[in-house]
Amino acid sequence: MSVSATPSHLPNLDKDVSLLLPDPPGGLRVDHKGDTWVAMRWYPGNSTANGYRVEYAEYAGFGGWQISVPYTTSVTERIDDLNPDTGYYFLVRGVNEFGFGRSSLLADVVYTNPMRSTGQKRNKIPAETMAKMLNEVIFSRILLEPTSYNTLIATWIVCAPKATLIQITGFRLKYHAVHLSRCLATLYPSEINAYETYPFSRSPSHIVGDARCPPANSPLYTQLYSSSDGSLSSVHAPCSLEGIRDLLEKDAMIDVASMQMIINSTEQLFEISQDISPDSPLVRTAIHNLHPFTCYEVSIEPMHSHEIGPLYGRASRSSTGLTYGSRPSAAPRVVSAQWLPFSAEANEPPQIELIWVPPHPQMLNGVVNGYSLRILNELAGFIRNISVSLEYG
């Protein structure tokens, strides 16, 4: 007689098959999208999946979940044959020899882009030809405006022949922190004027192939390069820069180098999906998760989603933008506090000497022009607040 036993560390396959199914993939997100397609990406995480299945469902539709990709070993996939200007839900499941695991659902509804007009149909073009076409694209100077301590809004105009414009499916942005002086330069009119003249130095318009960049007096140009009061300086000098030049002139103790908040100067990349119409070549996007009061240099490249993979054109000239300042994220450190000698006969009040060091420059999040001291004596009910400028620090 033979007896077989199941090792205790293995689950009972009759009752616990679900334990052998792969965990949901992580980080599901949309990379690019067009009028009839959406490209997605995810990462395996700790899943035991051998592959993945991709499904989609039309928002407010009645067709239920459809299988777009029955099985793939890739962590990127493009879903085709969708309807233009339509919302969709997407999910991805891990697959292994035991079956399909729980899904990872993209919570937000993803809308495909509106359909292009008949005259703007995107045709298949060889990759080598497409790369040459993308290199014909030029950009206006990028306008960078802060909206918070960690966000910049980038705006630019795309200029290229019509046949090239309709092939653009998006843009790749590159940005990294640079020295604060690069952004302080925008306070001076000589630097601001450079934003106005590039690439519109040829009057009345700059011609590239059969496309014309807007002339300097056009509404589109005015929308990008003029503020509500027509002052360029108010557009290019964010509020966190106001008064800094005067402050530097008044107080020589401020070290400009110490104000630079370069947390990580490694170049960052992110891509946006955007179809370009020859009638509306203005593009605007937000750059998030930045550091407070930090100068960033930004450049952009045109992109085309080709069947062999994304193709990129020549990069634009770079522009700089400064995020708004924020409250310091660390406190000063008190080095010592001691009573100073005093003479009761001279009727001198007691005095305390405090010595402190400021937070690390990366924690200042802006220009420090003074400190606030609070002296407490709970027994006597004494509270006193003192403001101290830098010249006394």
Residue pairs with C-beta under 8 A, 6 or more apart in sequence:
6 12
11 17
11 19
11 20
13 20
17 98
17 99
20 48
20 96
20 98
21 94
21 96
21 98
21 99
21 100
21 101
21 102
22 47
22 48
22 49
22 50
22 93
22 94
22 95
22 96
22 101
23 45
23 46
23 47
23 48
23 49
23 94
23 101
23 102
24 45
24 47
24 92
24 93
24 94
24 101
24 102
24 103
24 104
25 42
25 43
25 44
25 45
25 47
25 49
25 52
25 75
25 92
25 93
25 94
25 104
26 42
26 43
26 44
26 45
26 104
27 41
27 42
27 43
27 45
28 40
28 41
28 42
28 90
28 91
28 92
28 104
28 105
28 106
29 40
29 41
29 42
29 106
30 38
30 39
30 40
30 41
30 90
30 106
30 110
30 273
31 39
31 40
31 41
31 76
31 271
31 273
32 38
32 39
32 169
32 170
32 271
32 273
32 305
32 310
33 39
33 110
33 112
33 113
33 273
34 112
34 113
34 169
34 273
34 275
34 305
35 84
35 85
35 112
35 113
35 114
35 115
35 116
35 275
36 80
36 81
36 82
36 83
36 84
36 112
37 78
37 79
37 80
37 81
37 82
37 112
38 78
38 79
38 82
38 88
38 90
38 110
38 112
39 76
39 77
39 78
39 79
39 305
40 54
40 76
40 77
40 78
40 79
40 90
40 92
40 106
41 75
41 76
42 52
42 75
42 92
42 104
43 75
44 75
44 94
47 94
47 101
48 94
48 96
49 94
49 95
49 96
49 101
50 73
50 95
50 96
50 97
51 71
51 72
51 73
51 94
51 95
51 96
52 69
52 71
52 72
52 73
52 74
52 75
52 77
52 92
52 93
52 94
52 95
53 67
53 69
53 70
53 71
53 72
53 92
53 93
53 95
53 100
54 67
54 68
54 69
54 72
54 77
54 79
54 90
54 91
54 92
55 65
55 66
55 67
55 68
55 90
55 91
55 92
55 93
55 103
56 65
56 66
56 68
56 79
56 82
56 88
56 89
56 90
56 91
57 63
57 64
57 65
57 66
57 88
57 89
58 83
58 86
58 87
58 88
58 89
59 86
59 87
59 88
59 89
59 109
60 87
65 91
68 77
68 79
69 77
69 79
71 95
79 90
82 88
82 112
83 112
84 112
84 113
84 114
84 115
85 111
85 112
85 113
85 114
85 115
86 111
86 112
87 109
87 110
87 111
88 109
88 110
88 111
88 112
89 105
89 106
89 109
89 110
90 105
90 106
90 110
91 103
91 104
91 105
91 106
92 103
92 104
93 100
93 101
93 102
93 103
93 104
94 100
94 101
95 101
113 273
113 275
116 122
116 166
116 275
120 166
120 277
120 278
121 166
122 166
122 167
124 307
125 133
125 167
127 306
127 308
127 311
130 167
130 304
130 306
130 311
131 311
131 313
133 160
133 161
133 163
133 164
133 167
133 313
134 164
134 167
134 168
134 302
134 303
134 304
134 311
134 312
134 313
134 314
135 313
135 314
136 160
136 161
136 164
136 208
136 209
136 313
137 158
137 159
137 160
137 164
137 168
137 302
137 313
137 314
138 159
138 160
138 199
138 208
138 213
138 316
139 156
139 157
139 158
139 159
139 199
139 300
139 316
139 317
140 156
140 157
140 159
140 198
140 199
140 200
140 213
140 224
141 156
141 194
141 195
141 198
141 199
141 317
141 319
142 154
142 155
142 156
142 298
142 299
142 300
142 316
142 317
142 318
142 319
143 154
143 155
143 156
143 195
143 224
143 225
143 235
143 236
143 319
144 152
144 153
144 154
144 296
144 298
144 319
144 320
144 321
145 152
145 153
145 155
145 235
145 238
145 321
146 152
146 153
146 238
146 239
146 240
146 321
146 322
146 323
146 324
147 153
147 286
148 323
148 324
149 292
149 293
149 323
149 324
149 325
149 326
149 365
150 288
150 289
150 290
150 291
150 292
150 323
151 286
151 287
151 288
151 290
151 323
152 286
152 287
152 290
152 296
152 298
152 321
152 323
153 284
153 285
153 286
153 287
154 173
154 284
154 285
154 286
154 287
154 298
154 300
154 321
155 224
155 282
155 283
155 284
156 224
156 282
156 283
156 300
156 316
157 213
157 214
157 220
157 221
157 224
157 281
157 282
157 283
158 165
158 168
158 276
158 281
158 282
158 283
158 302
159 199
159 206
159 208
159 211
159 213
159 281
160 168
160 208
160 209
160 211
160 302
161 208
161 209
161 210
161 211
162 209
162 210
162 211
162 278
163 209
163 210
164 209
164 211
165 211
165 276
165 277
165 278
165 281
166 275
166 276
166 278
167 304
168 274
168 275
168 276
168 302
168 303
168 304
169 273
169 274
169 275
169 303
169 304
169 305
170 271
170 272
170 273
170 274
170 303
170 305
171 271
171 272
171 274
171 283
171 285
171 300
171 301
171 302
171 303
172 269
172 270
172 271
172 300
172 301
172 303
172 310
172 312
173 269
173 270
173 271
173 272
173 285
173 287
173 298
173 299
173 300
174 267
174 268
174 269
174 298
174 299
174 300
174 301
174 315
175 267
175 268
175 287
175 296
175 297
175 298
175 299
176 265
176 266
176 267
176 268
176 296
176 297
177 260
177 261
177 262
177 263
177 264
177 265
177 291
177 294
177 295
177 296
177 297
178 262
178 265
178 295
178 296
178 297
178 320
179 257
179 260
179 262
179 295
180 256
180 259
180 260
180 261
180 294
180 295
180 322
181 256
181 295
182 295
182 297
182 320
183 241
183 295
183 320
183 321
183 322
184 241
184 244
184 245
184 256
185 191
186 192
186 236
186 237
186 241
186 320
186 322
187 233
187 237
187 241
187 244
187 245
189 233
192 232
192 233
192 236
192 237
193 232
195 225
195 232
195 236
195 319
196 216
196 225
196 232
198 317
199 206
199 213
200 206
200 213
200 214
200 215
200 216
200 221
203 215
203 216
204 215
204 216
204 217
205 212
205 213
205 214
205 215
206 212
206 213
207 213
211 278
214 220
214 221
215 221
220 281
220 282
223 282
224 282
225 232
225 235
226 232
226 235
227 234
227 235
238 321
238 322
238 324
239 324
240 293
240 322
240 323
240 324
240 325
240 366
241 322
244 367
247 254
247 367
247 369
248 254
248 256
251 369
251 389
251 390
251 391
253 390
253 391
254 367
254 369
254 390
258 361
258 364
259 293
259 361
259 364
259 366
259 367
260 294
260 295
260 361
261 291
261 292
261 293
261 294
261 361
261 362
261 364
261 365
262 294
262 362
263 291
263 294
263 362
270 287
271 303
271 310
272 285
274 283
274 285
276 283
287 296
287 298
290 296
290 323
291 323
291 365
292 323
292 324
292 325
292 326
292 365
292 366
293 322
293 323
293 324
293 325
293 326
293 364
293 365
293 366
293 367
294 322
294 323
295 320
295 321
295 322
296 320
296 321
296 322
296 323
297 318
297 319
297 320
298 318
298 319
298 320
298 321
299 315
299 316
299 317
299 318
299 319
300 315
300 316
301 312
301 313
301 314
301 315
301 316
302 312
302 313
303 310
303 311
303 312
303 313
304 310
304 311
325 365
325 366
325 367
326 365
326 366
327 365
328 359
328 363
328 364
328 365
328 366
328 368
329 359
329 363
329 365
330 359
330 360
330 363
331 359
332 356
332 357
332 358
332 359
332 371
333 356
333 357
333 359
334 354
334 355
334 356
335 355
335 356
335 357
336 353
336 354
336 355
337 352
337 353
337 354
337 355
338 352
338 353
339 350
339 351
339 352
339 353
340 350
340 351
340 352
340 353
342 348
342 349
342 350
342 351
352 375
354 373
356 371
356 393
358 364
358 368
358 393
368 390
369 389
369 390
370 387
370 388
370 389
370 390
370 393
371 387
371 388
371 393
372 385
372 386
372 387
372 388
373 385
373 386
373 387
373 388
374 383
374 384
374 385
374 386
375 382
375 383
375 384
375 385
375 386
376 382
376 383
377 383
